[in-house]
Amino acid sequence: MTAMDVVDVVGAGRIGHGIAACVAANGYRVRLRDLKERQAGEEMKALERARELITRSLTLLAEEGLLKENLGTVLERVEFVRGMEGLDEAFHVVEALPEDMEVKSKLLPEISKEMDENAVLASTSSSIRPSHMAAYVKNPERFLVTHWINPAELIPLVEVAPSQQTSRKRLDETVDFLKKLGKVPVVCGDSPGYVSARLQAVLMNEAIRLVEEGVASPAEVDKALMAGIGFRLAVHGLLEFVDWGGVDILYKVSNYLSRELGNSRYQPPPLLERLVKQGSLGMDSGRGIYDYGTVDTEKLKEERKRLMARHLKHLKQLGVGILR
């Protein structure tokens, strides 16, 4: 093995096995490491379980035509190990430990000490600020967060959150590596929850409130999301969605909901209010959250609608339940 093609994933849980599957599927050798303290005889069971999960994930990719190589060839690039021996052979180390600062603060110093000094150390934390973890890392300039989302072998997004100590070189190397894995890296600030966790938390909690308040059943709430907002978000972003519908419309709806439901969580954010006051009302006004000064907005809308039509056609071909 050479350090140029070996990736170590430390943590053999759900996100760890998905990352390992993705790395192997894209031509790199990967070692999935289990560090959890286990009773005698349980170590091999844990690794066998990880092997089973990775095999299932890669088999699914193969069956859906998403593997570039033979399944057996890809599986040969995956190794399952206990402990940290040989950690210095990897050029990229993924910390996939539980989302528990007590666990991370204990093991990050050990992991960073065992690694090659030129290797990147990337935590898969889904919410903890990178600056809170960097304090426990040897050579923190090579440390950052890469938040993979389950199922990691399928979801394109990986949020990349550097701390103030992360070097630009390491950030660029990480973004480049993720692109080679076929991922869509999005660079975020050193903020709790990054982008997706903050958006998801708001949406998920609101869905639960709808059920709690008797507005709709769980099944109807999910159906409304999948057939409506979720359907649109499959072809364009949430902020472009705002500009298409109208910044002023969101502003009015937010004020109405805040007033009628008596809850400040619906109040429009200051930026939304400023955009309305300055007449930046979205695509039709030439400027909203985005600047459309050089964009043919009618053509853009047509392109998005065509993507929606293709998405709808695909869902109907698959017989997706929400469309029946």
N, C-alpha and C positions, 0 to 999 in steps of 0.2 A: 504493500500500500504506500501511496505517497500522500503528503498533506494537501496536495492540490485537488484530490478527488474524494476525500473522506469527510463525511459530515457525522457528527455525533448528536444524538437526541437523548438528552438526559431526563428520563421520566417515561415510563412505559404505560401511561394511562391512555384515555381516549384521544386526547389531542396529540399525544406523542406518537401513537401508532399511525395516525392519519398523516402527520408530517413526514414520518419515515417512509410511508408508502409513496407520497408525492416525490420525495427526494430520489428514491430508487427508480421511480417511473421516468425520471428525467435524466438518467444516466450517471448518477453519483452513487458511490458506495456509502452505505449508512449503517451506523451501529446504534441500535436502540438499547439504552442502558436502564436497568432497574436498580435504584438505590434504596428503595424502601426496605426497612428492617422487617424480616419475615421469620417465621418459625422454621425450624429444620424441615426440609422436604417441600416447603411452599415456594422456594425460589424458582425451581424449574417449572412449577405449575403456572406461575405468573408469566414467565417468559414464553411458555407454550401458548398461553392465552393470547399474548401479544402477537405471536406468530400466526395464530388462527385468525385474529382480527385483520392483520395486514394482508394475509392471503385472501380473505373475503373481500377486502377493499380493492385489491389489485385485480381479482377475478371479475368484480363488477365493472371496473374500468375496461378490462379486456373485452367483456361481453358487449359493452356499449361502444366499442371501437375507439377508445380513448388511450390505449396503450400503443406506443410506437414500436415496441419490440414484443417478442414472445414472452408470455407470462413467466415461464420458468427462468428465462434470462434475467428478468427484472428481480425475481425473488432471490436469485443467487447473489444479488448485491446487498441484501439485508442480512445483518448479523445481530444476534441477540446476546447481550453480555450483562454480567453483574459487576457493580463497582466502577471505579474510575481508572483502572489500569489502561494505559494506552491513549488516554484522553489528549495527550500532547501531539498525536498524529493527525488530528483533524484541523482543517482550515476554518471551519464554521461549527460552532457548538450551540445547540438549541437547548435552553433550560425549559423543560416542560413539566415542572413540578406543580403541586397543588397551589391554588390561588390563596396562599396563606403566608403572610409576611414572616411569621415565626419560622416556618419551614425554609423559606427562601433565604432569610438572614443567616440561617445556620449552614446551608449548603452552598450558597453562592461564593463565599470565601474559599471553600475547598475546591469547587469546580474551577474557579479562575486561577487558583494557584497551580493546579495540575495541567492546565492548558498551555499550548504553545503561545508565546508572547505576541505572535503576529496573527493569531486567530481571533475572529469575532465571537463575542459571547452575546447571544440574543435570548432574551426572556420572552416566553409566550404569555406573560401576564395579560389578563383581559381588562384590568382596570387600575392597577397600582402604578403610580407615577414612576417613571424610570429613575428620577433623581432620588427617590426613596430607596431604591435598590442599589444604585451605583455606589453608595457609601460602603457597601459590603463586598465590593469587587476589586480585586487587584488589577491595576491598570484600567481604570474606569473609562478611559478615552476610547476603548474598543468595545464598550458595553452599550446596548440599547434594547428597546422592546421591539419584537416582531409579533404582533398579535394575530395569530392564525385563528380562523373561525371554523368550528365544526360543521360538517365533516371537512377536515382540513385538506383531504385529497381532492375535493370537488369545488369548494368555495374559492372563487378567484382572488378575493380581497385578502391582503395581509397589511395591517396597519403598522407603520414603522414610526416609533416614537423615540427619538434620541433625547438624552439628558443634555444639560448645558456642558457637560464634560466630554460628550461624545465627539470624536474628531470627524471632520467633514469627509476625510478619506474613508473611514470605517462606514459612515452612513452611505456613501456612494457605492462602496463594495457590496453592502448588504442589499441595496436597491437593485443593483445589477444582478446579484445572485438570485434574488427572488424572481426577476424577470426571466432568467434562464430556466426557472422552474415553471414558467407559464403563469405566474401570479401577477396580480395587479397591485403593486405596492403603493400605499397612500401615506405620505409623510405627515405626521401630526406633531403638535406641540407637546411639551412636557406637562400634560394635564390629566387629571384622573378620568378614566373612562374613554380617553381618546375621542374618536368620532362615533363608532358603531355602538359601543356600550351605552353612551349617553342617549343616542337616538332610540335604541331598543328599549332602554329602561322606561322612557317616557311612553312609548307606544304600548309596551306590554302592560305597564301599570294601568294605563287608561283602558285597555281592553278588559282587564280584571274589574275595574270600576264599572264598566258598562254591564257586566254580568251581575256584579254586586247590587247595582241600582235597579236591576230588572229591565234594563233597556232592551236587551236581547239575550238569547241563550248563547252558551259558549260556541256551539256549532254555527249559529247565525252570525256571531261576531267574526269568527274565522272566515266564513264564507264571504262576508262583506269585504274583509281585508284582501282576500285572495283574488276575488273577482273585480275589485275596484282599485284601491290604492296600490296594492301589490302588483296588479296587472300592469298599471301604468309605470310603476317604478322598475319594471323589468326592461324598459326601453329608454328611460331618461331619469335624471337625478331629481331629488326632492326639491332642490332650489330652482332648477329649470321648470319644474312642475309649478312652483309658485309664480314664476314669471309668465308662464303660459296662461294660467288661470287669472292672473292679475294680482299684483301686490296689494292694491286697494281692497280687493275682495277678501283676501286673508285678513287684512286689518279690520274690516267691518265685521267679519265672522268672529274673529277673536274677541273683539269688544262685546259683541252680542252674547257669546258664550260666557264670557266673564261676568257679565251683568245678570243674565238669566239663571246661571248655575251658582252664582254667588261665590265664585272661586277665582282667586288671583292667578292661578296657574295658567289660565287662558289669556291673560293680558298680553297684548302684543309687545315684543321686545323693542327697545329704543331704536334699533336700526330700522325696523319695519316702519315705525312712526316717522322717522326722518325721511325714508324713501317716499312715503306718501306725501309729506309736506313739500318735498322738492319736485314732485311730479314724476318720479321714476317708478312708473306703475307696471312695468313688465315689458314683454315682447312688443306689444302694440304701440307702446310709447317710445320704443327705441332703447330704453334703459330700465333696468329693474335691479335685481341682485347682480345680474350680469349686464355687460354693456353690449348692445346689439347694433352699435353704430355701423359696423362693416358686415353685418349678417343679414342675409335675405331670410327674414323670419317666416314668410309664407312657405318658402322652400324647406326650412327647418321643420316646420310643423308637418309638412307633407311627408318628409323623411321619417319623422317619429310615428306618424299614423300608419305608414307602410310597415314599419317594424312591428307595430301593434297588430296589424292585420296578419302578418306572418306568424307572430306569437300565438294569436288566436287560432289560426289554422293548425299550427303544431299541437296546441292543447286539444283541439277537437279530434285530431288524428290519434292522439294518445288516449282519448276517451276520459279526460280528466273530470272527476266527479263534480267540481264546482260549476261546470258548464251544462250539466244535465238537469 
